[in-house]
Amino acid sequence: MATHVLDGDPVNLGDTVHDVVYGVGEVVELKVEGRFRVRFAGNKFYVYDGNGVRADARQRTLYWHDPVLVIPNKDDISWTLARGLCRAMIDKLREMTL
């Protein structure tokens, strides 16, 4: 099993990832204990663990792709409907790829 993993997939040098704060980045170093270093625009570097959490943060911000697919509505009814539709589509896609 790979020692550097994010969401069950191996993390390799050169991989592209997405931080919800810093945008698209590139994995530039594999560190000890499953941590890895990512370079973002402006030569900003941050170290993450396998849960997508920066070393200086408490919550996850790093994913393989931008996790925001839909701009949320203010209206709870519209948002609940949009969220339900998205979840149903994702579940169906996962069924098809198994």
C-alpha positions as protocol buffer text, in pm:
chain_id: "A"
residue {
  index: 1
  type: MET
  ca { x: 0 y: 0 z: 0 }
}
residue {
  index: 2
  type: ALA
  ca { x: 119 y: 353 z: -79 }
}
residue {
  index: 3
  type: THR
  ca { x: 256 y: 551 z: 213 }
}
residue {
  index: 4
  type: HIS
  ca { x: 121 y: 883 z: 82 }
}
residue {
  index: 5
  type: VAL
  ca { x: -254 y: 868 z: 28 }
}
residue {
  index: 6
  type: LEU
  ca { x: -540 y: 1117 z: -10 }
}
residue {
  index: 7
  type: ASP
  ca { x: -897 y: 982 z: -16 }
}
residue {
  index: 8
  type: GLY
  ca { x: -772 y: 630 z: -87 }
}
residue {
  index: 9
  type: ASP
  ca { x: -562 y: 728 z: -388 }
}
residue {
  index: 10
  type: PRO
  ca { x: -181 y: 742 z: -387 }
}
residue {
  index: 11
  type: VAL
  ca { x: -18 y: 1085 z: -378 }
}
residue {
  index: 12
  type: ASN
  ca { x: 274 y: 1114 z: -621 }
}
residue {
  index: 13
  type: LEU
  ca { x: 520 y: 1386 z: -710 }
}
residue {
  index: 14
  type: GLY
  ca { x: 373 y: 1608 z: -979 }
}
residue {
  index: 15
  type: ASP
  ca { x: 10 y: 1532 z: -890 }
}
residue {
  index: 16
  type: THR
  ca { x: -235 y: 1820 z: -923 }
}
residue {
  index: 17
  type: VAL
  ca { x: -453 y: 1893 z: -618 }
}
residue {
  index: 18
  type: HIS
  ca { x: -697 y: 2167 z: -519 }
}
residue {
  index: 19
  type: ASP
  ca { x: -707 y: 2370 z: -198 }
}
residue {
  index: 20
  type: VAL
  ca { x: -1036 y: 2554 z: -141 }
}
residue {
  index: 21
  type: VAL
  ca { x: -836 y: 2858 z: -23 }
}
residue {
  index: 22
  type: TYR
  ca { x: -527 y: 2858 z: -248 }
}
residue {
  index: 23
  type: GLY
  ca { x: -662 y: 2694 z: -564 }
}
residue {
  index: 24
  type: VAL
  ca { x: -472 y: 2450 z: -786 }
}
residue {
  index: 25
  type: GLY
  ca { x: -137 y: 2322 z: -664 }
}
residue {
  index: 26
  type: GLU
  ca { x: 126 y: 2063 z: -745 }
}
residue {
  index: 27
  type: VAL
  ca { x: 272 y: 1800 z: -511 }
}
residue {
  index: 28
  type: VAL
  ca { x: 645 y: 1879 z: -501 }
}
residue {
  index: 29
  type: GLU
  ca { x: 775 y: 1673 z: -208 }
}
residue {
  index: 30
  type: LEU
  ca { x: 680 y: 1355 z: -23 }
}
residue {
  index: 31
  type: LYS
  ca { x: 768 y: 1388 z: 344 }
}
residue {
  index: 32
  type: VAL
  ca { x: 773 y: 1148 z: 641 }
}
residue {
  index: 33
  type: GLU
  ca { x: 459 y: 1007 z: 804 }
}
residue {
  index: 34
  type: GLY
  ca { x: 248 y: 1038 z: 488 }
}
residue {
  index: 35
  type: ARG
  ca { x: 278 y: 1415 z: 467 }
}
residue {
  index: 36
  type: PHE
  ca { x: 341 y: 1595 z: 139 }
}
residue {
  index: 37
  type: ARG
  ca { x: 433 y: 1944 z: 28 }
}
residue {
  index: 38
  type: VAL
  ca { x: 229 y: 2136 z: -231 }
}
residue {
  index: 39
  type: ARG
  ca { x: 330 y: 2442 z: -434 }
}
residue {
  index: 40
  type: PHE
  ca { x: 68 y: 2702 z: -527 }
}
residue {
  index: 41
  type: ALA
  ca { x: 75 y: 3017 z: -742 }
}
residue {
  index: 42
  type: GLY
  ca { x: 312 y: 3283 z: -617 }
}
residue {
  index: 43
  type: ASN
  ca { x: 552 y: 3014 z: -494 }
}
residue {
  index: 44
  type: LYS
  ca { x: 347 y: 2946 z: -180 }
}
residue {
  index: 45
  type: PHE
  ca { x: 421 y: 2609 z: -20 }
}
residue {
  index: 46
  type: TYR
  ca { x: 214 y: 2420 z: 235 }
}
residue {
  index: 47
  type: VAL
  ca { x: 247 y: 2075 z: 394 }
}
residue {
  index: 48
  type: TYR
  ca { x: -61 y: 1851 z: 420 }
}
residue {
  index: 49
  type: ASP
  ca { x: -141 y: 1520 z: 583 }
}
residue {
  index: 50
  type: GLY
  ca { x: -332 y: 1234 z: 422 }
}
residue {
  index: 51
  type: ASN
  ca { x: -659 y: 1385 z: 540 }
}
residue {
  index: 52
  type: GLY
  ca { x: -604 y: 1702 z: 333 }
}
residue {
  index: 53
  type: VAL
  ca { x: -534 y: 1917 z: 639 }
}
residue {
  index: 54
  type: ARG
  ca { x: -251 y: 2174 z: 634 }
}
residue {
  index: 55
  type: ALA
  ca { x: 5 y: 2146 z: 910 }
}
residue {
  index: 56
  type: ASP
  ca { x: -104 y: 2487 z: 1043 }
}
residue {
  index: 57
  type: ALA
  ca { x: -482 y: 2430 z: 1016 }
}
residue {
  index: 58
  type: ARG
  ca { x: -758 y: 2243 z: 1194 }
}
residue {
  index: 59
  type: GLN
  ca { x: -989 y: 2162 z: 903 }
}
residue {
  index: 60
  type: ARG
  ca { x: -952 y: 1996 z: 568 }
}
residue {
  index: 61
  type: THR
  ca { x: -900 y: 2222 z: 266 }
}
residue {
  index: 62
  type: LEU
  ca { x: -718 y: 1997 z: 16 }
}
residue {
  index: 63
  type: TYR
  ca { x: -889 y: 1769 z: -237 }
}
residue {
  index: 64
  type: TRP
  ca { x: -807 y: 1607 z: -571 }
}
residue {
  index: 65
  type: HIS
  ca { x: -1044 y: 1849 z: -747 }
}
residue {
  index: 66
  type: ASP
  ca { x: -1244 y: 2157 z: -656 }
}
residue {
  index: 67
  type: PRO
  ca { x: -1523 y: 2016 z: -435 }
}
residue {
  index: 68
  type: VAL
  ca { x: -1753 y: 2314 z: -494 }
}
residue {
  index: 69
  type: LEU
  ca { x: -1968 y: 2213 z: -790 }
}
residue {
  index: 70
  type: VAL
  ca { x: -2269 y: 2435 z: -730 }
}
residue {
  index: 71
  type: ILE
  ca { x: -2306 y: 2784 z: -587 }
}
residue {
  index: 72
  type: PRO
  ca { x: -2547 y: 2739 z: -292 }
}
residue {
  index: 73
  type: ASN
  ca { x: -2882 y: 2919 z: -292 }
}
residue {
  index: 74
  type: LYS
  ca { x: -2979 y: 3127 z: 9 }
}
residue {
  index: 75
  type: ASP
  ca { x: -3323 y: 2970 z: 3 }
}
residue {
  index: 76
  type: ASP
  ca { x: -3317 y: 2646 z: 208 }
}
residue {
  index: 77
  type: ILE
  ca { x: -3577 y: 2470 z: -10 }
}
residue {
  index: 78
  type: SER
  ca { x: -3384 y: 2534 z: -334 }
}
residue {
  index: 79
  type: TRP
  ca { x: -3055 y: 2438 z: -173 }
}
residue {
  index: 80
  type: THR
  ca { x: -3197 y: 2116 z: -28 }
}
residue {
  index: 81
  type: LEU
  ca { x: -3330 y: 2020 z: -372 }
}
residue {
  index: 82
  type: ALA
  ca { x: -2999 y: 2102 z: -548 }
}
residue {
  index: 83
  type: ARG
  ca { x: -2798 y: 1910 z: -287 }
}
residue {
  index: 84
  type: GLY
  ca { x: -3026 y: 1607 z: -313 }
}
residue {
  index: 85
  type: LEU
  ca { x: -3000 y: 1601 z: -693 }
}
residue {
  index: 86
  type: CYS
  ca { x: -2620 y: 1625 z: -679 }
}
residue {
  index: 87
  type: ARG
  ca { x: -2594 y: 1346 z: -423 }
}
residue {
  index: 88
  type: ALA
  ca { x: -2820 y: 1121 z: -631 }
}
residue {
  index: 89
  type: MET
  ca { x: -2610 y: 1180 z: -944 }
}
residue {
  index: 90
  type: ILE
  ca { x: -2286 y: 1110 z: -756 }
}
residue {
  index: 91
  type: ASP
  ca { x: -2428 y: 789 z: -607 }
}
residue {
  index: 92
  type: LYS
  ca { x: -2536 y: 674 z: -955 }
}
residue {
  index: 93
  type: LEU
  ca { x: -2194 y: 751 z: -1102 }
}
residue {
  index: 94
  type: ARG
  ca { x: -2023 y: 557 z: -825 }
}
residue {
  index: 95
  type: GLU
  ca { x: -2250 y: 258 z: -890 }
}
residue {
  index: 96
  type: MET
  ca { x: -2158 y: 266 z: -1259 }
}
residue {
  index: 97
  type: THR
  ca { x: -1782 y: 272 z: -1193 }
}
residue {
  index: 98
  type: LEU
  ca { x: -1774 y: -18 z: -946 }
}
